[in-house]
Amino acid sequence: FSDSDGNNVNDFNEEELQLLSFVNAYQPEEIRPRPLLKLFIMDYLPAIGDIDAMIKIPRPDEVG
């Protein structure tokens, strides 16, 4: 008997063989993680073209 790496069973001691049997017997638990992002519908769709004349964007240096 050989493992996938080509190692012969005779190359392992009893403790290593027991450990390998645990590794081979392991079956991972299947979980379905919940998504962190939630769907949303935008209330505002930007218009194509110029910014609305009513919107006043303040200057970053707070002058004027």
N, C-alpha and C positions, 0 to 999 in steps of 0.2 A: 504494500500500500504506500502511495506517495501523496503528498498534498499538492496544491496547485503550483507551489514554487519549486517542486521537484525534490523536496526533502523526503527522505525515507523515514518511516515510523521508527526504525531502530535507532535513529539519531537522537530521539527524544527520551528523556527519563520519564518515570511514572507520573511525577507531579506535572510535568509539561503536557503529557498526554491527557491528564484529567482536565487541565486548564483548556486545552484545545477542544475537548468534548463539550465544555460549557460554552465556548465561543461558537461552535457549530450548532448547538441546540438553541441559541438565542433567537427569538423571534421579536422584532421590534413592534411596539404598540402603535397601531395606526391612529393618528389623531387628525382632526380637521381644524386647523387654526381659524379663528374668526377674522375676517378682514377688518383692518383698522380704519380704512377709508369708507366714507358713506357717500352715496349718491346724492347729488343736489341739483336743483334746477335754478339757473340764474334768473333773478328777478329783473336784472338790468342787462340789456344787450346794447353795447356801444354802437352808435350810429357811424356810418361811413362818411368821412368828410371832415369838416371843421368841428371844433369843440363848440358846444352850445354857448351862445353869447351870455347867458345868465351865469355861467360858471366863472368864478374869479379865483384863480390859483394864486395863493400868497407867495411872495418872494421868499427864498430861503434865508436871506440876510435881514428880513423883517424891516426893510426900508420902504417907506411910502405906503 
